[in-house]
Amino acid sequence: MKVVVLTGPESTGKSWLAAGLQQRFGGVRVDEYVRRFIEENPRDTCLADIPAIARGQLHREDQARARQPALLILDTNLLSNILWSQTLFGDCPDWLETELLARHYDLHLLLSPQQVDWAEDGQRCQPALEDRMAFYEATRAWLIQHQQPMQVIEGHWADRQTQAFAAVERLLAE
């Protein structure tokens, strides 16, 4: 099983690319749990919600891993939960990083916020490019620090799709 994670700031095409990757290569896709959590809890999210959000994401990921698909596509993982918790609340439950590091990921597709417009969807909160760049840099720094396999995805939408498809094609050929 090859596991690909789409990661980075909001409004960079993670969900769109995850769907495109599944359509192109098959496999199992795991969507971002926090979106469902916010829909089911229409109020401001707080630090106390982070464990439930993280457990929901892990549950989805673990269910998909148990199916042993040839390709598992994750439209985010606990790294986003960690970084959003730190960004929004200045803190994060310690166990999240332990759980994240206990899992194997073959490739992180890190999406840059540059060259694409931010789109409001009722759940996003970082319209300023400098805020999204800070999130991108924090994601990149964590991946480098923890020696995680990473491919930066940038450019306009068609470029992103071309780069992501090529990266997954290379991964599957290994």
Secondary structure, DSSP 8 states (H G I E B T S, - for coil): -EEEEEESSTTSSHHHHHHHHHHHH--EEE--HHHHHHHHS-S---GGGHHHHHHHHHHHHHHHHHT--SEEEES--HHHHHHHHHHHHS---THHHHHHHTS--SEEEEE--TTS-----SS----SHHHHHHHHHHHHHHHHHTT--EEEE-SSHHHHHHHHHHHHHHHHH-
